[in-house]
Amino acid sequence: MVTIEEEVSALIPEIIGIIENKDIKTLHHASGVQRYGSLIMEKLGLDEEYVSLFYTAAIFHDLGKIFWPDEFLNQHINLSLEQFTDVMKHPDSATHFLQMAGVDPRIIQAVRHHHERYDGDMQCKHPGYPDGLKGEQIPFLARILAVADTYEALTSGRPYRDAIAKMTALAIIESEKGKQFDPIVVDALWAAIIDFEKKKQSDIVFLSEIDFYTGCRINAIPAV
């Protein structure tokens, strides 16, 4: 007998195909969100089950965009009020789609609530949606997804803007700590990116010291 989990796993390639056919950039973005989310979760010490749930939520988090008109996908500025209202409906569309597919409710809740604001402020320029949740009301997976999603979006180019430098993106997210984003998750992102960059620089230095003809370290003391 096929389990619900197996049925959902079988659906994932089909859903990825739908997203890819609609907008390949959304799929690339989802891959980046998975990567940064994994760095955050490593810092938070979350278990493998949590990581697995997040990976699937990251794939699905912008699923609602497949229901947008094509012109919306590359037009994120100068939207009319009516257009922006339609944009804010994409978590609802994704929720309905994933519920019909029998996806794990924890994944659905992460997808649905990754645009909520941690402070619950509904009077600011960018209020949370779709349900106006705040703080601990927002599922923790959704709070991680929100930070990873924003960092990836800022550091990747878009048709309407260039990519932002990593430290600038971190500063932008830091400015929303306790407002749009959970402070714990923001701190974990900072720690993860700093460690990642340090390791990358260390690897570059190490590789620069290797003689690729011999595989030996340059200026190494010879064995006696």
N, C-alpha and C positions, 0 to 999 in steps of 0.2 A: 504493500500500500504506500502510495506517495504521500509524504508529509507536506504540510503547508510550507515549511522552510524550503523543501526541495522545489516546490512549485514556484516560490518567489525567486529562488536562485535561477530557475529556468527562464523566468521572465526578464531578469536583469539584462542579458544581451539584447533582447528585443527592444527594451526601453532605451538602452544605450543607442541602438540603431535609429530609433525614432528621433532622439535628441541630435544625433550626428547628422541625420538628413535635414533636420530643421535648421541647425546652427552649430557648426563644428566648434566654434569659439566657446560655446557653453560647455561642451564636453572637455575641452582643454582646461577651462577654468575649474571645472569639477575636479580634475586631476591635481591641479595646484592646491585646491582647498584640502584634498585628502593629504597631500604632503605636509602642509603647514599644520593641519589638525593633528597629524601623527606626532609632530615635534612638540606641540602643546601638551598632548596627552602623555607623552613620555615624561615631560617635566612634572606633570600632575600625578604620575605613578598609577595611571588607570590600567585596569586589567585587559586581557585580550578580547573578552566579550564586548567591552565598551568600545574598544578600537574597531572591532568588526562592525558594530552597529553604526559607528561614525562613518566608516568608509562607505557604507551603503547610503547613509543619509547625504553624504557629500555628493554622490553620484546623482541623487534625486532632488537636491535642494532647489534647483532652478527648473525642475520639470514643468512647472506651470507656464514657463515661457513658451513652450511648444504650442500653446493655445493663443499666443499673441499674434497680431498681424505682423507681417515681415518688416514693415517700416518701423515698428517699435524697437526691434532688436538693436538697431544702431543709432537710435535717437533717444538718448538719456538726458538731453538738455532741451530746454524750451518746450517741454510738454505742456499741453493744455491741462486744465483741471480735470476735464473728462478723461483725457488720456492717462493722467497720473492715477486717477481712481481705478482705471482698468488695470494699470500696472500693479496696484496694491492688491488686486484680486488673485495674483498668481499663486500665493500659498493655498488659497481655497481650492483652486483648480488642481493643484498637486495633491492636496489632501484627499479630494474626492477620487482621483485617479488611483492613488495608492491604496485607499480603503477598498476600492473595487477589486484590486489585485491581491488583497489579503496580506499586505506587507505588515511587518511587526509594528504595533502601535507606537513603540518607542522611537522608531525611525520616522513614522508619520508625524509625531509631535515635534521632533527636531526640525523636520522640513517645514512644518506649519509655522513654527514660532521663531525662526532665526532672524526675523526682521522686527521683533519686539525690542523695546528699550528697557535697559536694566532699571532705570529710575522711574519708568512708567509715565514720564512726562508726555501728556497728550496736547499740550499747548505750544510746544516748541515747533521750530521750522520743519523738523523731520520726526513726527510722532511715530511710535511703534505700531505695528499692525501684524496680523489682522484682528487680534482680540484685546489689545491694550494691556497685556500682562506686565508684571514688574517683578524684579528681584527673584526670589526663590520660586515664584509662580512659573517662571520660564524654565522649561526642562534644561538640565545642565548640558546635555548634548547640543541643544539649540544655542546655548550661550557660547560654547566652544565654536560651533559652526559660524556664528555671527562674526567672531573675531577672525577666524581663519579665512572666511569669505571676504571680509573687508580688506585684510592684508593682501590677499592674492589679487583682488581687483585693483588695489592701489598700485601694486608693483608690476602689474602687467599693462601693456599698452591697450588702448581702446580706439575705435575709429574716430572718436571725438576728443581724445587727449593722449598725450604720451605717458609712458610708465613713470612712476614716481620712485625716487631713490629709496632704498630700504629704510635708512635711518629717518628719512622724512615721513615715510609711511608709519613707522613706529611712533614717531612724535604725534602724528595726527590721531592715531588710535589712543595714545596715552592721554591726549587732551579730552577724550570721551570716556576715560576711565571713571566708573561709578555713575556715568550718565547713560550713554548708549550701551556700554559694555560692562560686563562683570569684572571687577578689579582683579580677582584671582586669576582669571583667564588672561587678562592683559599682562599681568606680571609673568605668567608662564610663557607667553609669546616672547616677551622681551628676553627672558633667560634663554629660551630655545634658540632664538635668532642670533643672539650674541655668541652662544656656544658654537652654533653651526658655522658662523663666520670665522671664529677663531680656529676651528678645526680645518676649515677650507684653507685659511692662510698657512696653517702648519703643514698641510699636505703639499701646498705649492712650494714652500721652503724646502721640504724634504725632497720633492721631486727634482728641484733645481740642483740638489747636491748629488744626484745619481748620474753616473756615466752609463748611458743607455746601450753602449757597445759592450761593456763588460758586466753591467748590472751591479757594479760596485759603487760604494759611496766615494765621491771625489775627496781626495786628501785624507782618506781613512788611513789609520795606522795599520800597516801590513801585519798579517799574522806571522809569528815567529815559529 
